[in-house]
Amino acid sequence: MASSTLVVKLISIFFVLISFFTSRALSVAPDECSSESGGCINKSRALPLKIVAIACIVVTSMVGVGAPLVTRSIPALSPDRNLFAIVKSFAAGIILATGFMHVLPDSFDMLSSHCLPERPWRMFPFTGFVAMLSAVATLMVDSMATSLHSRKNNDEVSPKMEVGGGDRELAAANGGGGHCHGHHFQPIKEGIEGAQLLRYRVVAMVLEFGIIVHSVVIGLSLGASNNTCTIKPLVVALCFHQLFEGMGLGGCILQAEYKLLKKVVMAFFFSVTTPFGIAIGMAVSNTYRDNSPTALIAVGILNASSAGLLIYMALVNLLSVDFMGPKLQGSVKLQVKSFAAVLLGAGGMSVMAVWA
């Protein structure tokens, strides 16, 4: 699948950029911008906390992303039930709040830091600009991937439709029109269902990429820090963050109806990206400074890009599609419940912004 290949290439490029920028994020700023300070800085005590963080985050991530996948056997949580729509709205609210309340503010803080030159970083709102470009780029990738695969599917369906039309005309000419039973319209139905399935798959892939970007960035910051006072609450917050965000991604993977191997691969990548970022941060903790100009610019731009992607995906491909779809439009009661779920998910993730 072309979209899968594209996402793999983007992830590979992203990891190369992370490796490049972390090697350059050295202490080249003024003293107050070069290193952590305070009584909580203790590298020997921070190391076991980071190891515990890796284990806890892996477990909670696997539970979060795996929960929707294993609940398919529960009839009440199948994708065609109302409860699934409510749970999906809750997860979409979490993803929306992640973009607005966690990733975007971090980017604003980094790209407007006093450790950066006033020109141009505090003269222009780079965070909003990059987030806007990211949302437009996500729309472009989303649209093009859907268009290419829709055209491919239409090319495969068209010959079947032509054969079906010829059989229907032949049956009518022989006076046997009553034997059609409408089964010649099945390719059209399959085409519509295939297009919807394609949308689910594109959404799952693009959403996974956006989550991977900001997960690695979060892990990098945690791994490079030796401040035990901030690591402890951050680990707890990240565990809850990964748990609920994994539920949102898992719901999208479930709707995409991938084969078992691809589900496992996507769940695995989600589960290990934050620990991978922590490991990178630990490896470069002697040279990496999260408040050096290079690190602030690189991580700030990555956060802004991730925020634009997550906000677009939550509003356009998750919430808008569901709330404007036939299921929720046909039931005001279900709409109210889903709106409450969105607010609950977004509110809970917003409260967690106090710690992470």
SEGU-586288 format. One line per field, with one value per residue: residue number from 1; residue in three letters; x, y, z of N, C-alpha, C, O in turn. Coordinates in steps of 0.1 Angstrom, whole numbers, m for minus. Layout:
N
zati NUM;... $
zalo ALA;... $
nc1 X;... $
nc2 Y;... $
nc3 Z;... $
cac1 X;... $
cac2 Y;... $
cac3 Z;... $
cc1 X;... $
cc2 Y;... $
cc3 Z;... $
oc1 X;... $
oc2 Y;... $
oc3 Z;... $
//
This chain:
356
zati 1;2;3;4;5;6;7;8;9;10;11;12;13;14;15;16;17;18;19;20;21;22;23;24;25;26;27;28;29;30;31;32;33;34;35;36;37;38;39;40;41;42;43;44;45;46;47;48;49;50;51;52;53;54;55;56;57;58;59;60;61;62;63;64;65;66;67;68;69;70;71;72;73;74;75;76;77;78;79;80;81;82;83;84;85;86;87;88;89;90;91;92;93;94;95;96;97;98;99;100;101;102;103;104;105;106;107;108;109;110;111;112;113;114;115;116;117;118;119;120;121;122;123;124;125;126;127;128;129;130;131;132;133;134;135;136;137;138;139;140;141;142;143;144;145;146;147;148;149;150;151;152;153;154;155;156;157;158;159;160;161;162;163;164;165;166;167;168;169;170;171;172;173;174;175;176;177;178;179;180;181;182;183;184;185;186;187;188;189;190;191;192;193;194;195;196;197;198;199;200;201;202;203;204;205;206;207;208;209;210;211;212;213;214;215;216;217;218;219;220;221;222;223;224;225;226;227;228;229;230;231;232;233;234;235;236;237;238;239;240;241;242;243;244;245;246;247;248;249;250;251;252;253;254;255;256;257;258;259;260;261;262;263;264;265;266;267;268;269;270;271;272;273;274;275;276;277;278;279;280;281;282;283;284;285;286;287;288;289;290;291;292;293;294;295;296;297;298;299;300;301;302;303;304;305;306;307;308;309;310;311;312;313;314;315;316;317;318;319;320;321;322;323;324;325;326;327;328;329;330;331;332;333;334;335;336;337;338;339;340;341;342;343;344;345;346;347;348;349;350;351;352;353;354;355;356 $
zalo MET;ALA;SER;SER;THR;LEU;VAL;VAL;LYS;LEU;ILE;SER;ILE;PHE;PHE;VAL;LEU;ILE;SER;PHE;PHE;THR;SER;ARG;ALA;LEU;SER;VAL;ALA;PRO;ASP;GLU;CYS;SER;SER;GLU;SER;GLY;GLY;CYS;ILE;ASN;LYS;SER;ARG;ALA;LEU;PRO;LEU;LYS;ILE;VAL;ALA;ILE;ALA;CYS;ILE;VAL;VAL;THR;SER;MET;VAL;GLY;VAL;GLY;ALA;PRO;LEU;VAL;THR;ARG;SER;ILE;PRO;ALA;LEU;SER;PRO;ASP;ARG;ASN;LEU;PHE;ALA;ILE;VAL;LYS;SER;PHE;ALA;ALA;GLY;ILE;ILE;LEU;ALA;THR;GLY;PHE;MET;HIS;VAL;LEU;PRO;ASP;SER;PHE;ASP;MET;LEU;SER;SER;HIS;CYS;LEU;PRO;GLU;ARG;PRO;TRP;ARG;MET;PHE;PRO;PHE;THR;GLY;PHE;VAL;ALA;MET;LEU;SER;ALA;VAL;ALA;THR;LEU;MET;VAL;ASP;SER;MET;ALA;THR;SER;LEU;HIS;SER;ARG;LYS;ASN;ASN;ASP;GLU;VAL;SER;PRO;LYS;MET;GLU;VAL;GLY;GLY;GLY;ASP;ARG;GLU;LEU;ALA;ALA;ALA;ASN;GLY;GLY;GLY;GLY;HIS;CYS;HIS;GLY;HIS;HIS;PHE;GLN;PRO;ILE;LYS;GLU;GLY;ILE;GLU;GLY;ALA;GLN;LEU;LEU;ARG;TYR;ARG;VAL;VAL;ALA;MET;VAL;LEU;GLU;PHE;GLY;ILE;ILE;VAL;HIS;SER;VAL;VAL;ILE;GLY;LEU;SER;LEU;GLY;ALA;SER;ASN;ASN;THR;CYS;THR;ILE;LYS;PRO;LEU;VAL;VAL;ALA;LEU;CYS;PHE;HIS;GLN;LEU;PHE;GLU;GLY;MET;GLY;LEU;GLY;GLY;CYS;ILE;LEU;GLN;ALA;GLU;TYR;LYS;LEU;LEU;LYS;LYS;VAL;VAL;MET;ALA;PHE;PHE;PHE;SER;VAL;THR;THR;PRO;PHE;GLY;ILE;ALA;ILE;GLY;MET;ALA;VAL;SER;ASN;THR;TYR;ARG;ASP;ASN;SER;PRO;THR;ALA;LEU;ILE;ALA;VAL;GLY;ILE;LEU;ASN;ALA;SER;SER;ALA;GLY;LEU;LEU;ILE;TYR;MET;ALA;LEU;VAL;ASN;LEU;LEU;SER;VAL;ASP;PHE;MET;GLY;PRO;LYS;LEU;GLN;GLY;SER;VAL;LYS;LEU;GLN;VAL;LYS;SER;PHE;ALA;ALA;VAL;LEU;LEU;GLY;ALA;GLY;GLY;MET;SER;VAL;MET;ALA;VAL;TRP;ALA $
nc1 8;6;4;13;40;48;45;63;87;86;88;113;129;124;136;163;167;162;185;205;200;202;228;239;230;244;262;260;250;243;254;231;214;225;227;211;200;200;188;176;190;204;222;228;206;186;189;179;152;145;148;128;107;108;100;74;60;61;45;20;14;11;m11;m30;m31;m37;m61;m85;m82;m84;m110;m127;m140;m160;m193;m207;m188;m182;m174;m198;m216;m233;m218;m192;m189;m191;m169;m149;m152;m144;m117;m109;m112;m91;m69;m72;m69;m43;m28;m35;m32;m8;13;14;16;42;58;54;66;93;101;100;118;140;166;170;179;166;158;151;132;116;102;84;55;64;56;28;27;42;26;3;12;18;m8;m20;m2;m8;m34;m30;m14;m33;m55;m43;m34;m58;m71;m54;m56;m83;m87;m73;m88;m112;m105;m102;m128;m144;m143;m158;m183;m190;m193;m214;m235;m238;m248;m272;m286;m288;m303;m327;m334;m340;m363;m359;m355;m363;m347;m324;m323;m309;m283;m263;m256;m239;m210;m209;m217;m197;m176;m181;m179;m153;m140;m146;m132;m107;m103;m103;m79;m60;m63;m55;m28;m16;m23;m8;18;20;16;39;59;57;58;85;99;90;99;127;132;127;146;170;170;181;168;153;131;113;111;97;68;64;67;45;24;29;25;m3;m10;0;m16;m43;m41;m32;m55;m71;m57;m57;m84;m87;m70;m84;m108;m96;m93;m70;m47;m35;m7;1;m14;m1;25;20;10;32;52;40;41;68;80;82;97;120;128;134;156;174;177;190;214;226;228;250;259;238;216;186;178;195;202;200;187;163;152;150;134;112;101;95;76;56;49;39;17;0;m6;m19;m41;m55;m61;m77;m99;m109;m107;m116;m135;m153;m160;m174;m194;m209;m217;m240;m249;m246;m260;m285;m294;m301;m297;m275;m256;m254;m243;m219;m207;m204;m185;m163;m157;m151;m128;m111;m110;m99;m73;m64;m62;m41;m20;m10;11;25 $
nc2 m12;22;44;34;29;55;66;51;59;86;84;72;93;112;100;101;129;135;122;137;164;161;155;179;196;213;229;260;284;313;311;308;295;271;248;226;236;237;222;197;184;155;131;104;95;101;83;56;63;69;45;30;45;39;12;14;31;16;m6;7;19;m3;m15;6;10;m16;m23;m14;m32;m58;m58;m63;m87;m84;m78;m54;m35;m34;m19;m11;m4;18;24;22;44;65;59;63;91;101;94;109;134;134;133;157;176;169;180;208;215;204;199;222;245;239;242;270;280;272;283;309;315;331;323;322;341;375;384;362;351;360;379;370;348;319;293;292;295;273;252;257;253;226;215;220;206;180;178;178;154;136;139;134;107;94;99;87;59;56;59;37;16;21;15;m12;m20;m12;m30;m51;m39;m33;m59;m68;m50;m58;m84;m78;m64;m84;m103;m89;m87;m113;m116;m123;m106;m106;m123;m110;m99;m78;m83;m75;m49;m51;m46;m18;m12;m25;m9;16;8;1;25;39;22;26;53;51;37;54;75;62;56;82;95;78;85;112;110;94;113;134;118;107;131;140;119;122;147;139;119;132;149;155;162;153;161;169;147;126;133;137;112;98;113;109;82;80;97;82;60;68;81;60;45;60;58;30;26;37;20;m3;2;4;m22;m38;m65;m90;m89;m63;m48;m55;m45;m17;m12;m19;0;23;18;17;41;64;54;49;75;83;67;77;103;97;86;108;126;138;157;168;196;208;234;247;267;252;229;240;252;230;210;226;233;207;200;220;212;186;193;207;186;168;182;188;161;153;170;170;144;127;137;154;137;117;130;143;122;95;79;94;117;107;104;124;120;103;120;140;124;117;142;149;130;138;163;153;137;156;174;159;154;180;188;172;186;202;188;177 $
nc3 0;m10;8;32;26;22;48;63;51;58;86;88;78;98;121;113;112;139;151;139;149;176;180;175;193;213;241;234;241;263;298;315;299;293;309;332;365;401;432;427;407;399;386;391;406;388;367;374;376;350;338;350;340;313;313;325;307;283;290;297;273;255;267;263;234;227;239;225;203;212;222;202;201;220;219;225;221;194;162;150;169;193;216;209;192;211;228;209;204;229;228;206;217;235;218;205;226;233;211;213;241;251;231;214;232;243;221;215;238;234;209;214;234;256;252;226;197;195;170;144;160;181;169;151;148;148;157;153;126;115;125;111;84;87;91;67;50;59;51;24;20;30;12;m13;m10;m6;m30;m49;m42;m44;m71;m80;m69;m82;m108;m106;m100;m121;m145;m135;m131;m157;m168;m152;m160;m187;m184;m171;m191;m210;m197;m194;m221;m227;m213;m187;m166;m139;m126;m117;m92;m80;m76;m92;m86;m65;m69;m68;m42;m29;m38;m25;2;2;m3;20;39;30;37;65;68;58;76;100;95;91;115;133;125;133;160;167;161;181;204;204;207;232;248;243;256;283;287;285;306;340;362;390;404;384;368;381;385;358;346;356;345;318;315;318;297;274;277;272;248;232;232;215;191;188;183;158;143;146;131;106;98;94;86;110;114;106;124;147;142;140;166;181;172;182;209;216;208;226;248;231;225;251;255;236;246;271;261;250;270;282;264;252;254;265;264;247;217;192;200;210;187;169;183;189;164;155;174;168;142;147;164;146;129;146;155;132;124;145;145;118;106;126;146;130;109;122;137;117;103;93;115;140;133;130;156;182;209;210;199;220;240;228;225;252;258;243;255;280;276;264;285;306;296;294;321;328;317;336;348;328 $
cac1 0;15;4;21;53;51;46;76;98;86;93;128;135;123;146;176;167;164;198;213;199;206;243;243;224;255;261;265;242;248;254;218;207;233;226;201;205;190;191;170;198;212;223;228;193;177;190;169;138;143;147;114;98;107;92;60;54;59;33;7;12;6;m25;m38;m34;m42;m74;m96;m81;m89;m124;m136;m148;m171;m204;m211;m178;m179;m175;m212;m224;m232;m208;m179;m189;m189;m155;m140;m153;m136;m103;m106;m110;m78;m59;m74;m62;m28;m23;m38;m28;5;24;15;22;56;64;54;77;106;105;100;127;151;178;171;181;153;155;137;124;105;96;74;50;68;48;15;30;46;14;m6;17;17;m22;m22;5;m15;m46;m25;m11;m46;m62;m36;m34;m71;m74;m46;m61;m97;m86;m69;m100;m122;m101;m105;m142;m151;m146;m169;m196;m194;m198;m227;m244;m241;m257;m286;m293;m291;m315;m339;m338;m346;m374;m355;m351;m367;m336;m313;m323;m301;m269;m253;m252;m229;m197;m211;m217;m183;m168;m184;m174;m139;m136;m146;m122;m94;m102;m99;m65;m52;m64;m47;m14;m12;m23;3;30;19;19;53;68;57;62;99;103;87;109;140;133;127;158;181;169;186;160;145;118;103;110;87;55;63;65;31;16;32;18;m17;m10;1;m27;m55;m38;m32;m69;m76;m50;m62;m97;m85;m64;m95;m117;m89;m94;m57;m43;m30;7;2;m19;9;36;16;9;46;58;34;45;83;86;85;109;131;132;141;170;183;181;200;227;233;226;262;262;225;210;173;176;205;194;198;176;150;146;146;123;101;95;89;63;46;44;31;5;m8;m11;m29;m53;m62;m66;m88;m111;m114;m108;m122;m147;m162;m165;m184;m206;m216;m221;m255;m252;m248;m270;m298;m298;m297;m293;m262;m248;m252;m234;m206;m202;m199;m173;m153;m154;m145;m115;m103;m108;m89;m60;m60;m58;m28;m10;m3;23;33 $
cac2 0;33;53;27;31;69;68;45;68;98;80;70;106;118;95;106;143;135;119;148;176;158;156;193;205;214;241;272;295;318;301;304;287;260;236;226;240;235;211;185;178;144;122;90;92;102;71;45;68;68;30;27;52;31;0;18;36;5;m14;15;21;m15;m16;16;7;m30;m25;m15;m43;m70;m57;m66;m99;m80;m73;m40;m25;m35;m6;m6;m1;32;26;24;58;73;57;70;105;103;93;120;146;133;137;171;183;167;190;222;218;198;200;235;254;236;248;284;283;269;292;323;314;341;317;324;356;381;383;365;341;366;389;364;337;307;281;292;294;260;244;259;246;212;211;221;195;168;177;174;140;129;140;127;93;89;100;77;46;55;57;23;7;23;8;m26;m23;m9;m41;m59;m32;m35;m73;m69;m43;m66;m95;m73;m61;m97;m109;m82;m90;m126;m117;m128;m95;m109;m131;m102;m98;m66;m86;m68;m37;m54;m39;m4;m12;m28;3;26;3;1;39;42;15;33;65;46;33;66;82;55;58;96;97;71;92;124;106;90;125;141;108;107;144;140;110;128;157;132;111;141;156;149;168;143;168;170;134;118;136;136;98;94;120;103;69;83;102;71;50;73;84;47;41;67;52;17;26;39;8;m13;5;2;m36;m43;m79;m91;m85;m48;m43;m57;m36;m4;m11;m20;13;33;15;19;54;73;48;51;88;84;61;86;113;92;84;121;135;146;168;175;206;210;248;253;272;242;220;247;254;217;204;235;231;194;201;227;203;176;199;210;173;162;191;185;147;151;178;167;130;119;143;159;126;109;139;146;109;91;74;105;126;101;103;135;115;98;132;146;115;118;156;148;121;146;172;146;133;168;180;151;156;194;188;166;196;208;180;174 $
cac3 0;m11;19;42;22;25;62;67;47;67;100;87;77;111;130;109;117;154;154;135;157;190;180;173;204;224;249;227;246;275;309;321;289;288;317;343;378;412;441;422;396;404;375;395;410;377;359;377;374;336;335;355;331;300;315;328;295;274;295;296;258;250;272;257;220;225;244;214;193;218;225;190;204;228;210;229;217;180;156;145;181;198;227;202;188;223;232;199;206;240;224;198;225;241;208;202;237;232;202;218;255;254;221;209;241;244;209;218;248;229;198;219;245;257;248;211;193;193;155;141;167;189;160;142;155;140;161;146;111;112;128;100;73;90;89;52;44;63;42;11;20;32;0;m24;m7;m8;m44;m56;m39;m49;m85;m82;m66;m93;m120;m104;m100;m134;m154;m129;m133;m171;m170;m146;m168;m198;m180;m168;m204;m216;m189;m198;m235;m227;m204;m174;m157;m125;m120;m113;m77;m76;m72;m101;m80;m55;m70;m64;m28;m25;m40;m15;14;0;m2;35;45;26;45;78;68;57;89;110;92;93;129;139;122;141;174;168;161;194;214;204;212;247;254;243;267;296;288;286;319;352;373;396;408;373;362;388;380;343;343;359;335;305;315;315;283;264;278;266;234;226;230;203;179;186;177;144;137;145;120;94;95;89;90;123;114;105;137;157;139;144;180;186;170;192;223;218;204;237;254;222;227;264;254;229;255;280;254;246;281;285;254;248;263;259;263;237;206;182;205;211;174;163;190;188;151;154;182;161;131;153;168;134;124;155;156;119;124;155;141;104;103;137;151;120;101;130;140;104;97;95;129;150;128;132;170;190;222;208;197;233;247;222;228;266;258;237;265;291;271;263;298;314;291;297;335;329;312;348;352;316 $
cc1 9;15;12;36;57;53;59;87;98;91;108;135;135;133;160;177;169;179;208;213;204;221;248;238;234;253;268;258;248;247;241;210;214;231;215;208;195;194;185;179;207;211;222;214;183;177;180;155;135;141;133;104;97;98;77;53;52;46;20;4;6;m8;m34;m42;m40;m56;m85;m95;m86;m104;m133;m145;m159;m181;m207;m200;m174;m181;m189;m221;m223;m221;m194;m178;m186;m174;m145;m140;m144;m121;m100;m104;m96;m67;m60;m67;m47;m22;m24;m31;m14;16;25;20;37;64;65;65;91;110;104;109;137;164;180;173;167;148;160;127;113;99;85;69;52;60;35;17;33;34;4;m1;16;2;m25;m15;m2;m27;m41;m22;m24;m53;m56;m36;m47;m75;m67;m52;m76;m96;m82;m80;m110;m118;m103;m120;m149;m153;m158;m183;m200;m200;m212;m238;m248;m250;m271;m293;m297;m303;m328;m344;m344;m358;m372;m350;m353;m356;m324;m312;m314;m287;m259;m249;m242;m216;m198;m210;m203;m174;m169;m177;m158;m133;m135;m135;m108;m92;m98;m84;m56;m51;m55;m32;m9;m12;m12;16;31;22;33;62;69;61;78;105;101;97;123;142;135;141;170;181;174;179;150;131;108;101;98;73;53;61;51;22;17;25;3;m19;m10;m10;m39;m52;m37;m46;m75;m70;m55;m75;m96;m79;m75;m104;m110;m89;m81;m56;m36;m15;8;m4;m8;21;32;15;23;53;53;40;60;88;90;97;122;137;139;155;179;187;191;213;234;232;238;265;249;220;197;170;188;197;191;186;163;144;141;134;110;94;88;76;52;40;35;17;m5;m14;m22;m42;m62;m69;m78;m101;m117;m116;m115;m135;m157;m168;m176;m196;m214;m221;m235;m258;m255;m259;m284;m302;m292;m291;m278;m252;m244;m241;m220;m199;m196;m186;m161;m148;m146;m130;m106;m100;m98;m75;m55;m55;m44;m16;m4;10;31;29 $
cc2 12;42;47;30;46;72;63;54;81;95;78;84;114;114;100;121;144;132;130;160;173;159;170;202;206;227;253;284;301;308;298;296;274;247;238;230;238;223;197;178;167;133;107;86;93;90;60;50;67;54;26;33;45;19;4;23;26;m3;m6;17;9;m18;m7;13;m7;m32;m24;m27;m56;m70;m60;m78;m96;m73;m58;m30;m27;m22;m1;m3;13;34;28;39;68;72;64;85;109;103;105;133;146;137;151;180;181;178;204;225;213;202;215;245;252;243;263;288;282;280;306;324;326;336;318;338;362;382;370;358;348;378;383;351;324;295;281;290;280;250;245;252;231;207;210;209;181;167;173;159;131;128;132;112;87;89;89;63;45;52;42;14;9;15;m7;m30;m21;m21;m50;m53;m34;m49;m74;m62;m51;m77;m90;m70;m74;m104;m102;m85;m104;m128;m122;m118;m98;m118;m123;m101;m87;m70;m80;m54;m39;m47;m25;m3;m15;m16;13;21;4;15;43;35;22;46;62;43;45;74;75;57;72;99;90;79;105;121;101;102;131;131;108;120;145;131;115;138;150;125;120;149;148;155;159;149;168;156;126;121;135;121;94;100;113;89;71;88;91;62;55;76;70;42;47;61;38;16;28;27;m3;m11;3;m13;m42;m58;m78;m86;m70;m42;m44;m47;m22;m2;m11;m6;23;31;18;32;63;67;49;65;90;78;70;98;109;90;97;131;143;158;175;184;211;225;255;257;261;233;227;248;241;211;213;234;218;194;208;219;192;181;202;197;168;169;188;171;146;158;173;152;121;125;147;147;119;118;143;133;105;86;84;115;120;100;115;131;110;110;138;137;117;132;155;140;130;156;165;142;145;175;173;153;170;195;182;176;203;201;177;182 $
cc3 0;1;31;39;25;39;67;63;55;81;99;86;91;121;126;114;132;158;150;145;171;191;180;185;216;231;242;231;258;286;314;311;285;297;328;356;389;421;437;411;402;393;379;400;398;368;362;375;359;332;339;345;318;302;317;315;285;277;293;281;252;254;265;242;218;230;234;205;199;222;214;193;214;220;213;224;202;173;152;157;186;208;220;197;200;228;222;200;218;236;215;206;232;230;205;213;237;223;208;231;258;244;217;219;243;233;210;227;242;219;202;231;245;254;233;208;191;179;150;150;176;181;151;149;147;144;153;131;107;114;116;87;75;87;74;45;47;54;28;10;21;19;m12;m22;m10;m23;m52;m54;m44;m64;m88;m80;m77;m105;m119;m105;m113;m143;m148;m132;m148;m174;m164;m154;m180;m195;m177;m181;m211;m210;m193;m212;m236;m218;m191;m164;m142;m119;m116;m98;m72;m73;m81;m96;m68;m56;m66;m49;m23;m27;m30;m2;14;2;13;42;42;34;59;78;66;70;100;108;95;108;137;137;131;156;177;169;175;205;215;211;227;254;254;254;281;297;290;299;331;364;379;401;397;367;368;384;365;339;345;348;321;304;311;301;273;265;270;251;226;223;217;190;177;180;162;137;136;134;107;89;88;93;103;124;114;118;147;155;143;159;186;184;180;206;226;215;215;244;245;224;240;263;246;238;266;274;252;258;285;276;251;258;257;258;254;225;196;187;205;197;168;169;189;175;149;162;174;149;136;158;157;129;133;156;143;120;134;150;128;102;114;141;140;112;109;133;128;97;100;109;139;146;129;146;178;204;221;206;211;241;242;225;243;267;253;248;277;288;270;276;307;309;294;311;336;324;324;351;339;304 $
oc1 18;26;19;43;68;62;66;96;109;99;115;145;145;139;168;188;177;184;218;223;209;227;259;243;231;245;280;260;258;240;238;200;210;233;211;220;183;202;189;175;216;202;215;210;173;167;173;146;124;133;126;94;86;90;68;42;42;38;11;m8;m3;m17;m45;m53;m47;m63;m94;m105;m91;m110;m145;m155;m168;m179;m209;m204;m163;m189;m191;m233;m212;m215;m186;m167;m178;m168;m135;m130;m138;m114;m88;m96;m90;m58;m50;m59;m40;m11;m14;m25;m8;26;36;29;45;74;75;73;99;121;108;108;141;174;191;169;158;137;171;115;102;91;77;76;43;57;32;9;28;32;m2;m9;13;0;m31;m20;m2;m30;m48;m26;m26;m58;m63;m38;m48;m81;m73;m54;m80;m105;m87;m82;m117;m127;m106;m123;m159;m164;m165;m192;m212;m209;m221;m249;m260;m260;m280;m305;m308;m311;m338;m356;m353;m363;m381;m342;m346;m357;m315;m301;m311;m279;m247;m239;m238;m210;m188;m203;m199;m165;m159;m171;m152;m122;m126;m129;m99;m81;m89;m77;m45;m41;m47;m25;1;m3;m6;24;41;29;39;72;79;66;83;114;110;103;130;153;142;147;180;192;173;184;140;121;96;91;90;66;42;53;45;13;7;20;m2;m29;m18;m14;m45;m61;m41;m48;m82;m77;m57;m78;m104;m84;m75;m108;m117;m86;m81;m63;m31;m12;16;2;m6;26;40;19;26;59;61;43;63;100;101;107;133;149;149;165;191;199;200;223;246;234;236;271;249;220;196;160;189;186;180;177;153;132;130;124;99;81;78;66;41;28;25;7;m17;m26;m32;m53;m74;m80;m88;m112;m129;m127;m118;m146;m169;m180;m187;m207;m226;m227;m242;m269;m265;m266;m294;m313;m280;m281;m270;m240;m233;m232;m210;m187;m186;m177;m150;m136;m137;m121;m94;m89;m90;m66;m43;m46;m36;m5;7;19;43;35 $
oc2 14;47;54;33;48;79;69;55;85;103;83;86;120;122;102;125;152;139;133;166;182;162;173;213;200;235;255;295;296;298;286;290;267;236;249;228;237;215;187;167;170;125;99;75;86;86;56;42;64;51;19;27;43;17;m3;19;26;m6;m11;18;10;m22;m11;13;m9;m40;m34;m31;m64;m80;m59;m79;m104;m62;m51;m18;m22;m14;11;0;20;45;36;44;77;82;70;91;119;112;110;141;156;145;158;189;189;183;212;235;217;209;220;253;261;249;270;298;290;285;315;334;330;344;314;347;355;380;367;360;342;385;391;344;319;286;270;283;275;241;235;245;224;196;201;202;172;156;165;152;121;117;125;104;76;79;83;55;34;45;36;4;m1;10;m14;m41;m28;m22;m55;m60;m35;m50;m80;m67;m51;m80;m97;m73;m75;m109;m109;m86;m106;m139;m126;m121;m93;m120;m129;m102;m87;m62;m80;m48;m29;m42;m19;5;m9;m14;19;29;6;16;50;41;22;49;68;46;45;79;82;59;74;106;96;81;108;128;104;102;132;136;107;120;149;134;113;138;154;126;116;155;136;154;156;141;168;154;120;112;131;119;87;94;112;86;63;84;91;56;48;74;70;35;41;59;34;7;22;24;m10;m20;0;m15;m49;m63;m68;m79;m64;m32;m34;m42;m15;8;m4;m2;31;40;21;35;69;74;51;67;97;83;71;102;117;93;98;143;154;167;187;181;217;229;267;252;261;230;221;247;240;207;208;234;217;188;204;219;190;174;198;196;163;163;187;170;140;153;171;149;110;118;143;147;115;113;145;134;111;88;84;120;128;95;116;136;112;109;142;143;117;132;161;143;128;157;171;144;145;180;179;155;172;202;187;173;209;208;175;180 $
oc3 8;4;38;48;30;43;76;71;59;86;108;93;94;128;135;118;136;166;158;149;178;201;183;186;226;228;244;224;263;285;317;315;276;291;331;358;386;417;442;407;410;392;373;398;399;362;353;371;355;323;331;342;313;294;311;312;278;269;287;277;244;247;261;238;208;225;233;199;191;224;215;187;216;214;203;222;198;178;150;155;183;208;226;198;198;231;226;198;218;241;215;202;233;234;203;211;242;226;207;233;268;247;216;215;245;235;207;225;245;219;194;239;234;252;228;216;187;176;151;148;177;187;145;155;140;135;147;125;98;107;112;81;65;81;69;37;39;50;22;0;14;15;m19;m32;m16;m28;m61;m64;m48;m69;m98;m87;m80;m113;m129;m109;m116;m148;m156;m135;m151;m181;m170;m155;m184;m203;m180;m182;m216;m217;m195;m214;m244;m216;m183;m155;m134;m107;m111;m93;m60;m68;m77;m100;m62;m46;m60;m44;m13;m19;m25;5;23;8;17;51;51;39;65;88;73;74;107;117;101;113;146;146;137;162;187;177;181;216;226;218;235;264;264;260;289;308;297;303;331;376;373;401;399;361;361;380;361;330;336;343;314;293;303;294;263;255;262;243;214;213;209;180;165;172;154;125;126;127;97;77;78;102;108;133;122;122;155;165;149;164;196;194;185;213;237;217;215;247;250;224;241;268;250;238;269;280;252;256;291;280;247;270;247;252;255;222;190;179;202;196;162;162;188;174;144;158;174;147;130;156;158;125;128;156;144;116;130;151;126;98;111;139;141;109;104;132;130;87;109;113;145;154;130;149;180;209;230;211;213;247;249;227;245;274;258;250;283;296;275;279;313;317;295;314;344;327;323;356;341;293 $
//
